[in-house]
Amino acid sequence: MPEEQRIALVTGGSAGLGYEIARTLMANGYRVMIVGRDDGRLQSACDRLSAGESSEVAWYRCDLANADDVDGLFSAVRDRFGRLDALVNCVGTSDRGLIENLEPDRLEFLLRQNVLTTLLCSQAAIGLLERSGGAIVNIGSLASKVGARYIGGYAAAKHSLAGMTQQMRLELRPRGIHVGLVSPGPIRRDDAGERYRGSVDESLPSRASAPGGGTRLKGLPPERVAKAVLRSIQRRVPDIILPGYLRILVSIGHALPRLGDWLLLKFTSHKED
Ligand SMILES: NC(=O)c1ccc[n+]([C@@H]2O[C@H](COP(=O)([O-])OP(=O)(O)OC[C@H]3O[C@@H](n4cnc5c(N)ncnc54)[C@H](OP(=O)(O)O)[C@@H]3O)[C@@H](O)[C@H]2O)c1
C-alpha cells in the first residue's frame, strides 16, 4: 500500500506532541484523523495542519476514557476511511507531588488518561490493523522506565502503560500487528515550566513544577519525538527511549538498582537538595 493511501489515527492530536506527530505523519503521506475532547481546539489544529500539507486531516471529538465514545470513534474511522494502518496513542497526563500524598482518585484519573484510553483504542483497532498489517505506537515517558521524585502518580501510570504495551506486542505479533513504545524525556514547548506552577505542594522544592519534576535534561524538540514515532511505525522498532543515551542508564538501573538510584538522584539533584 503506497504511503499516501495509508491512514493514521492520532489520539490527543489537537495539542502538544500529538499535534507534531500528526504533522509528521501527514508530511510522510499519511491521511490522519486526530482526536480530542474540544471542537474548537480540534478544528484549529486541523486548520493549521492542513495549511502546509496536501495530505488529508480530519478530526473527531470524544473522551477516549469512555468506551462508548471509543466505539463511536472507530465507527467513524470505518465509515470515513474503511481502513487503518497506524494508531498512535498519545493522550496522557503527567502529575506532580509526593507518592505519600497520592490520592486514590488522582491515581484512578491518571490510569484512565494514560492507560485506559490506550487500552480501549487499541482493542477497538485490532480488527482494522490485522487487515492492514499495521502498527500501534504508545507514547510513554521516561516515567515508563524509571520512577523519579516529585512526579505524583505519573510513574505508576506510565509503568503500567509500558507493561501493557509489551504484553500487547507479544500477543499481537502473531496477528501481524506491530506494537511499539516511545518513551521521551521532557519535551520542549512554550509553556514548559508553567504547566504545574501553582498546583505543586508548597513543601516541595520549587523545581518540582519544572519539566520532568526538575530533571537536568534539556527539552527534546517535539519533531525529534515525532520522527521516532514514525520510525517505530515504519521499521517496527519495539522500544525507543529519547534521548537515546538514557537507555544505558535505564539498563544499569535494572541490572544494578543501587547504582541506578544513585545515578537517578545525581541526574535530578540540585544544590538545594
Ligand atoms: N510534554 C512532555 O514534556 C512529555 C514528555 C514525555 C512524555 N509525554 C507524553 O506525551 C503525551 C502528550 O503529552 P503533551 O504534554 O503533549 O499533552 P497535551 O499538550 O496536554 O495534549 C494532550 C492532548 O490529548 C487530548 N486529550 C486529553 N485527554 C483526553 C481524553 N480523555 N480524550 C480525548 N482526548 C484527550 C487533549 O485535548 P483536549 O484536552 O482538548 O481533550 C490534547 O489534544 C502524553 O502521553 C504525555 O504523557 C509528554
The ligand as an SDF file (V2000), in Angstrom:
LIG
                    3D

 48 52  0  0  0  0  0  0  0  0999 V2000
    5.0290   17.1890   27.4640 N   0  0  0  0  0  0  0  0  0  0  0  0
    6.1010   16.4880   27.7830 C   0  0  0  0  0  0  0  0  0  0  0  0
    7.1690   17.0390   28.1340 O   0  0  0  0  0  0  0  0  0  0  0  0
    6.0600   14.9790   27.7040 C   0  0  0  0  0  0  0  0  0  0  0  0
    7.2370   14.2380   27.9830 C   0  0  0  0  0  0  0  0  0  0  0  0
    7.1980   12.8610   27.8850 C   0  0  0  0  0  0  0  0  0  0  0  0
    6.0310   12.2160   27.5230 C   0  0  0  0  0  0  0  0  0  0  0  0
    4.8960   12.9540   27.2790 N   0  0  0  0  0  0  0  0  0  0  0  0
    3.6810   12.2350   26.9040 C   0  0  0  0  0  0  0  0  0  0  0  0
    3.2960   12.6920   25.6290 O   0  0  0  0  0  0  0  0  0  0  0  0
    1.8660   12.6610   25.5120 C   0  0  0  0  0  0  0  0  0  0  0  0
    1.3700   14.0360   25.0830 C   0  0  0  0  0  0  0  0  0  0  0  0
    1.7400   14.9630   26.0920 O   0  0  0  0  0  0  0  0  0  0  0  0
    1.5350   16.5350   25.8720 P   0  0  0  0  0  0  0  0  0  0  0  0
    2.1690   17.1960   27.0430 O   0  0  0  0  0  0  0  0  0  0  0  0
    1.9700   16.8840   24.5060 O   0  0  0  0  0  0  0  0  0  0  0  0
   -0.0570   16.6300   26.0170 O   0  0  0  0  0  0  0  0  0  0  0  0
   -1.0020   17.9120   25.9880 P   0  0  0  0  0  0  0  0  0  0  0  0
   -0.3310   19.0840   25.3860 O   0  0  0  0  0  0  0  0  0  0  0  0
   -1.5960   18.0400   27.3620 O   0  0  0  0  0  0  0  0  0  0  0  0
   -2.1380   17.4260   24.9750 O   0  0  0  0  0  0  0  0  0  0  0  0
   -2.9570   16.3620   25.3260 C   0  0  0  0  0  0  0  0  0  0  0  0
   -3.8610   16.0510   24.1530 C   0  0  0  0  0  0  0  0  0  0  0  0
   -4.7450   14.9710   24.4920 O   0  0  0  0  0  0  0  0  0  0  0  0
   -6.1190   15.3950   24.4150 C   0  0  0  0  0  0  0  0  0  0  0  0
   -6.8350   14.6520   25.4790 N   0  0  0  0  0  0  0  0  0  0  0  0
   -6.5230   14.6340   26.7900 C   0  0  0  0  0  0  0  0  0  0  0  0
   -7.3350   13.8030   27.4430 N   0  0  0  0  0  0  0  0  0  0  0  0
   -8.1690   13.2670   26.5170 C   0  0  0  0  0  0  0  0  0  0  0  0
   -9.2350   12.3260   26.5820 C   0  0  0  0  0  0  0  0  0  0  0  0
   -9.6040   11.7490   27.7430 N   0  0  0  0  0  0  0  0  0  0  0  0
   -9.8930   12.0030   25.4430 N   0  0  0  0  0  0  0  0  0  0  0  0
   -9.5400   12.5880   24.2470 C   0  0  0  0  0  0  0  0  0  0  0  0
   -8.5210   13.4760   24.1310 N   0  0  0  0  0  0  0  0  0  0  0  0
   -7.8530   13.8130   25.2630 C   0  0  0  0  0  0  0  0  0  0  0  0
   -6.0310   16.9000   24.5930 C   0  0  0  0  0  0  0  0  0  0  0  0
   -7.1210   17.6010   24.0410 O   0  0  0  0  0  0  0  0  0  0  0  0
   -8.3680   18.0780   24.9740 P   0  0  0  0  0  0  0  0  0  0  0  0
   -7.8060   18.4410   26.3170 O   0  0  0  0  0  0  0  0  0  0  0  0
   -8.9380   19.2410   24.2220 O   0  0  0  0  0  0  0  0  0  0  0  0
   -9.2430   16.8830   25.0260 O   0  0  0  0  0  0  0  0  0  0  0  0
   -4.7680   17.1960   23.7750 C   0  0  0  0  0  0  0  0  0  0  0  0
   -5.0400   17.1160   22.3930 O   0  0  0  0  0  0  0  0  0  0  0  0
    1.3410   12.1820   26.8510 C   0  0  0  0  0  0  0  0  0  0  0  0
    1.1110   10.8000   26.8070 O   0  0  0  0  0  0  0  0  0  0  0  0
    2.4750   12.5050   27.8010 C   0  0  0  0  0  0  0  0  0  0  0  0
    2.4500   11.6700   28.9330 O   0  0  0  0  0  0  0  0  0  0  0  0
    4.8740   14.3120   27.3520 C   0  0  0  0  0  0  0  0  0  0  0  0
  1  2  1  0
  2  3  2  0
  2  4  1  0
  4  5  1  0
  4 48  2  0
  5  6  2  0
  6  7  1  0
  7  8  2  0
  8  9  1  0
  8 48  1  0
  9 10  1  0
  9 46  1  0
 10 11  1  0
 11 12  1  0
 11 44  1  0
 12 13  1  0
 13 14  1  0
 14 15  2  0
 14 16  1  0
 14 17  1  0
 17 18  1  0
 18 19  2  0
 18 20  1  0
 18 21  1  0
 21 22  1  0
 22 23  1  0
 23 24  1  0
 23 42  1  0
 24 25  1  0
 25 26  1  0
 25 36  1  0
 26 27  1  0
 26 35  1  0
 27 28  2  0
 28 29  1  0
 29 30  1  0
 29 35  2  0
 30 31  1  0
 30 32  2  0
 32 33  1  0
 33 34  2  0
 34 35  1  0
 36 37  1  0
 36 42  1  0
 37 38  1  0
 38 39  2  0
 38 40  1  0
 38 41  1  0
 42 43  1  0
 44 45  1  0
 44 46  1  0
 46 47  1  0
M  CHG  2   8   1  16  -1
M  END
$$$$
